Amino acid sequence: MSDVVLKIENLHVHYGSIHAVKGISIEVKKGQIITLIGANGAGKSTTLKAIMNLVKKSSGKVHFNGVNITDKPTHSIVQLGIAMVPEGRRIFPNLTVYENLMMGAYNRKDPDGIEKDLEWIFSLFPRLKERLKQPGGTLSGGEQQMLAVARGLMTRPKLLMLDEPSLGLAPLLVKEVFEVIQKIRDEAVTILLVEQNAYGALKIADYAYVLETGRIVLQGPGNELLANDDVRKAYLGAKG
């Protein structure tokens, strides 16, 4: 059996006359962190939305664990095992932390498994346990990001897609977010990570794709791209 969990072939997406994604092909292998990096507007978030069928594809195919999901409705894609944590957190501000987490588990029928996953999530995010009864809207930005990721994990995904999880966070929290992403991968959850923080993403990625104006211009193991002069100049401020 193939170890390719997600396969995107020749994906094109248009927003009206704007050609946002121009024929990209990506493979995500089981148990890995794959990252898409690039400037704002490169087509990274659009790619994730197209996988979930939240935006219409102009052409191309998407397969998940061998199943063609190109035209499947979003809720069916979620049931197959893909969870997406969108940019900007999008938690339910009036629901408590616990209720937000339970929203992630609404499709599940395994109370014991849900309980076990809650314990795992509290080990990843101890602060969420401390704030279980607080409304989501009263949490700090960093805590809301943790809650958004935790809610995605409560679907028990085979593939977790994260859209800009470090956006707008203080440097210390950014470091924490990247550490948590590695821990999640270590628990056998495959991750597709979209990030403007190229340095942080490449440090933890097994494999990376660089997008520029809707096209893949470079790809390779994360550590190789981290050392690539073009990447360093364009995205890392020659850092590192």
KENUBA-15984 format. One record per residue (C-alpha): residue number from 1; residue in one letter; chain; x, y, z. Coordinates in steps of 0.02 Angstrom, whole numbers, padded with zeros to 5 digits. Last residue first. Layout:
REM KENUBA-15984
NUM, A, A, X, Y, Z
...
//
This chain:
REM KENUBA-15984
240, G, A, 00998, 01552, 00507
239, K, A, 00928, 01710, 00431
238, A, A, 00964, 01769, 00253
237, G, A, 00802, 01870, 00270
236, L, A, 00719, 01700, 00279
235, Y, A, 00597, 01709, 00135
234, A, A, 00680, 01776, -00022
233, K, A, 00864, 01776, 00025
232, R, A, 00859, 01612, 00123
231, V, A, 00753, 01528, -00010
230, D, A, 00874, 01579, -00147
229, D, A, 01025, 01525, -00043
228, N, A, 00954, 01352, -00003
227, A, A, 01002, 01296, 00174
226, L, A, 00824, 01298, 00240
225, L, A, 00770, 01219, 00076
224, E, A, 00883, 01071, 00113
223, N, A, 00822, 01057, 00293
222, G, A, 00640, 01053, 00237
221, P, A, 00667, 00914, 00109
220, G, A, 00630, 00973, -00069
219, Q, A, 00526, 01088, -00175
218, L, A, 00549, 01247, -00275
217, V, A, 00447, 01357, -00392
216, I, A, 00276, 01284, -00358
215, R, A, 00155, 01402, -00446
214, G, A, 00011, 01509, -00384
213, T, A, 00102, 01675, -00378
212, E, A, 00255, 01597, -00293
211, L, A, 00238, 01437, -00194
210, V, A, 00384, 01348, -00109
209, Y, A, 00349, 01165, -00070
208, A, A, 00421, 01078, 00082
207, Y, A, 00467, 00906, 00146
206, D, A, 00501, 00835, 00319
205, A, A, 00453, 01002, 00395
204, I, A, 00508, 01056, 00570
203, K, A, 00643, 01185, 00529
202, L, A, 00558, 01229, 00364
201, A, A, 00402, 01291, 00455
200, G, A, 00494, 01399, 00582
199, Y, A, 00602, 01482, 00449
198, A, A, 00460, 01504, 00325
197, N, A, 00347, 01598, 00445
196, Q, A, 00219, 01632, 00309
195, E, A, 00149, 01459, 00344
194, V, A, 00035, 01325, 00270
193, L, A, 00059, 01158, 00357
192, L, A, -00001, 00989, 00295
191, I, A, 00014, 00868, 00441
190, T, A, 00003, 00679, 00460
189, V, A, -00055, 00623, 00633
188, A, A, 00047, 00477, 00699
187, E, A, 00065, 00540, 00879
186, D, A, 00240, 00606, 00835
185, R, A, 00154, 00721, 00709
184, I, A, 00054, 00798, 00851
183, K, A, 00215, 00822, 00951
182, Q, A, 00296, 00910, 00802
181, I, A, 00147, 01028, 00785
180, V, A, 00159, 01063, 00973
179, E, A, 00340, 01120, 00954
178, F, A, 00291, 01234, 00810
177, V, A, 00153, 01313, 00916
176, E, A, 00271, 01336, 01064
175, K, A, 00399, 01428, 00958
174, V, A, 00262, 01542, 00892
173, L, A, 00206, 01570, 01072
172, L, A, 00377, 01638, 01120
171, P, A, 00382, 01747, 00964
170, A, A, 00212, 01829, 01003
169, L, A, 00071, 01770, 00891
168, G, A, -00006, 01862, 00744
167, L, A, 00004, 01715, 00624
166, S, A, 00082, 01559, 00700
165, P, A, -00055, 01438, 00644
164, E, A, -00051, 01502, 00463
163, D, A, -00173, 01373, 00391
162, L, A, -00153, 01203, 00474
161, M, A, -00210, 01045, 00385
160, L, A, -00223, 00890, 00495
159, L, A, -00228, 00723, 00402
158, K, A, -00286, 00560, 00480
157, P, A, -00402, 00665, 00587
156, R, A, -00471, 00621, 00759
155, T, A, -00611, 00750, 00743
154, M, A, -00550, 00809, 00914
153, L, A, -00385, 00858, 00831
152, G, A, -00468, 01003, 00740
151, R, A, -00539, 01066, 00905
150, A, A, -00364, 01058, 00980
149, V, A, -00293, 01162, 00837
148, A, A, -00428, 01295, 00860
147, L, A, -00406, 01290, 01050
146, M, A, -00218, 01316, 01033
145, Q, A, -00250, 01465, 00919
144, Q, A, -00374, 01535, 01045
143, E, A, -00243, 01515, 01181
142, G, A, -00118, 01614, 01078
141, G, A, -00242, 01753, 01045
140, S, A, -00287, 01764, 01230
139, L, A, -00446, 01679, 01290
138, T, A, -00606, 01774, 01333
137, G, A, -00688, 01733, 01165
136, G, A, -00678, 01546, 01198
135, P, A, -00796, 01564, 01347
134, Q, A, -00714, 01497, 01505
133, K, A, -00766, 01328, 01576
132, L, A, -00613, 01231, 01517
131, R, A, -00488, 01367, 01557
130, E, A, -00363, 01266, 01660
129, K, A, -00382, 01119, 01540
128, L, A, -00347, 01235, 01393
127, R, A, -00188, 01294, 01477
126, P, A, -00118, 01116, 01482
125, F, A, -00113, 01112, 01290
124, L, A, -00025, 00953, 01231
123, S, A, -00064, 00853, 01389
122, F, A, -00239, 00927, 01388
121, I, A, -00259, 00868, 01208
120, W, A, -00208, 00691, 01256
119, E, A, -00334, 00690, 01399
118, L, A, -00470, 00753, 01280
117, D, A, -00421, 00615, 01157
116, K, A, -00449, 00483, 01290
115, E, A, -00620, 00552, 01335
114, I, A, -00669, 00557, 01151
113, G, A, -00609, 00378, 01129
112, D, A, -00715, 00321, 01276
111, P, A, -00867, 00417, 01210
110, D, A, -00852, 00335, 01036
109, K, A, -00992, 00397, 00922
108, R, A, -00901, 00539, 00835
107, N, A, -00975, 00666, 00715
106, Y, A, -00989, 00804, 00847
105, A, A, -00808, 00782, 00906
104, G, A, -00742, 00950, 00848
103, M, A, -00894, 01036, 00922
102, M, A, -00847, 00950, 01085
101, L, A, -00686, 01050, 01090
100, N, A, -00782, 01213, 01072
99, E, A, -00901, 01158, 01210
98, Y, A, -00754, 01124, 01326
97, V, A, -00675, 01294, 01290
96, T, A, -00842, 01374, 01327
95, L, A, -00955, 01435, 01187
94, N, A, -00981, 01622, 01156
93, P, A, -00820, 01645, 01055
92, F, A, -00846, 01495, 00939
91, I, A, -00671, 01472, 00867
90, R, A, -00624, 01545, 00698
89, R, A, -00433, 01538, 00724
88, G, A, -00386, 01674, 00599
87, E, A, -00323, 01553, 00468
86, P, A, -00422, 01392, 00459
85, V, A, -00387, 01231, 00555
84, M, A, -00429, 01097, 00428
83, A, A, -00471, 00918, 00474
82, I, A, -00460, 00775, 00348
81, G, A, -00521, 00602, 00402
80, L, A, -00649, 00531, 00281
79, Q, A, -00786, 00615, 00384
78, V, A, -00706, 00785, 00352
77, I, A, -00705, 00751, 00164
76, S, A, -00889, 00703, 00174
75, H, A, -00930, 00867, 00263
74, T, A, -00838, 00965, 00127
73, P, A, -00938, 00892, -00018
72, K, A, -00844, 00773, -00133
71, D, A, -00791, 00837, -00304
70, T, A, -00603, 00806, -00300
69, I, A, -00613, 00676, -00160
68, N, A, -00547, 00529, -00264
67, V, A, -00509, 00395, -00134
66, G, A, -00333, 00320, -00130
65, N, A, -00296, 00379, 00046
64, F, A, -00350, 00554, -00007
63, H, A, -00349, 00595, -00192
62, V, A, -00366, 00770, -00266
61, K, A, -00381, 00803, -00452
60, G, A, -00358, 00952, -00566
59, S, A, -00469, 01084, -00646
58, S, A, -00555, 01250, -00610
57, K, A, -00573, 01201, -00427
56, K, A, -00712, 01283, -00329
55, V, A, -00673, 01350, -00157
54, L, A, -00723, 01267, 00008
53, N, A, -00696, 01099, -00077
52, M, A, -00584, 01041, 00066
51, I, A, -00435, 01019, -00051
50, A, A, -00480, 01185, -00134
49, K, A, -00478, 01274, 00035
48, L, A, -00304, 01206, 00070
47, T, A, -00241, 01264, -00100
46, T, A, -00322, 01435, -00077
45, S, A, -00225, 01454, 00085
44, K, A, -00059, 01432, -00006
43, G, A, -00098, 01529, -00165
42, A, A, 00051, 01649, -00166
41, G, A, -00056, 01792, -00099
40, N, A, 00053, 01823, 00054
39, A, A, 00228, 01761, 00018
38, G, A, 00274, 01579, 00009
37, I, A, 00281, 01419, 00109
36, L, A, 00187, 01256, 00091
35, T, A, 00238, 01129, 00223
34, I, A, 00233, 00941, 00236
33, I, A, 00248, 00865, 00409
32, Q, A, 00260, 00677, 00392
31, G, A, 00173, 00524, 00464
30, K, A, 00098, 00470, 00298
29, K, A, 00161, 00558, 00145
28, V, A, 00087, 00717, 00070
27, E, A, 00109, 00735, -00117
26, I, A, 00086, 00898, -00213
25, S, A, 00049, 00947, -00393
24, I, A, 00015, 01129, -00439
23, G, A, -00069, 01185, -00599
22, K, A, -00085, 01372, -00576
21, V, A, -00172, 01422, -00414
20, A, A, -00243, 01599, -00401
19, H, A, -00286, 01632, -00585
18, I, A, -00383, 01794, -00558
17, S, A, -00521, 01823, -00687
16, G, A, -00658, 01766, -00567
15, Y, A, -00566, 01684, -00423
14, H, A, -00482, 01543, -00518
13, V, A, -00410, 01380, -00452
12, H, A, -00300, 01255, -00546
11, L, A, -00234, 01092, -00474
10, N, A, -00120, 00985, -00582
9, E, A, -00127, 00833, -00469
8, I, A, -00146, 00837, -00280
7, K, A, -00107, 00676, -00187
6, L, A, -00143, 00654, -00002
5, V, A, -00099, 00504, 00106
4, V, A, 00049, 00439, 00005
3, D, A, 00119, 00288, 00098
2, S, A, 00060, 00176, -00043
1, M, A, 00000, 00000, 00000
//
